[in-house]
Structures are given as C-alpha cells and as structure tokens.
Amino acid sequence: MTDFNKHEERVATNPPPLVSDYGLVIAVYILYLVGFFNGITALAGVIIAHTQVGRSDQISQSHFRFQIRTFWIGLLYLVVGGITTFVFIGVLILIWWCIWTLIRCIKGLLALNAGEPISNPASWLFG
C-alpha cells in the first residue's frame, strides 16, 4: 500500500471530534456566564449553539435550543431594559435579565451534569 492510499484511508474514516457535544454545551454555558463581564463571549456561544443544534444528540440539542433562546430573549431584555433606563423600570428589567440568565445557565449546567435534557427549551422562564 502506498503512502497516498494510507492517507486516503485515514481521510475516509471520520476521526472522533476533539470536543464532545456535552463539552460544547458546557462551553456555551461558560461563554454566556463570562459574557456578563465582556459581552462578546455570549455572541461566540450563540454561534456555537446555532451551528451545533442540528448535529448533536437529543440531549445536547435540547440544551443548544435552550441556549439559543436564552441568548435572543436575553438580548431582547437588554434592549428593552437599556431603552427604558431613563425611567426606573429599565433598571428592574436589567436586574431581571441578570438573574434570569444566571438561573438558566445554572439550571442548564445542572441538567447536563445529570445527563438530562432541558424539559422545555422553548420556555421564556427557566425551562
């Protein structure tokens, strides 16, 4: 067998991924939590979630859907809270966003640790 055939044989078999689906789910939750301090990592997290949602097992898919909703609903809270900060309600909305995001990330991490899917990833509350 020539070197070319050996290379072709190695390319034909799909190597295992460097990071498992569960590892990517954990990474997105961590990126969201770090996003409290810099913002940009949450964007990286939602990109990962969007690209992996259709390529993973059912448990991971429920977490990716939950994470995608967490990002977009959270962005809505941030925009509405930011616009309404000139009245006191905006501050309350921003505080709610912080608590809401923190609870969703912690709940997701605990469910993933137990090997459980998110029961209702489309929920506006805590799944």
Summary of the structure (lengths in Angstrom):
residues: 127
radius of gyration: 18.7
end to end distance: 54.7
largest distance: 75.0
contacts: 348
relative contact order: 0.13
helix: 73%
strand: 0%
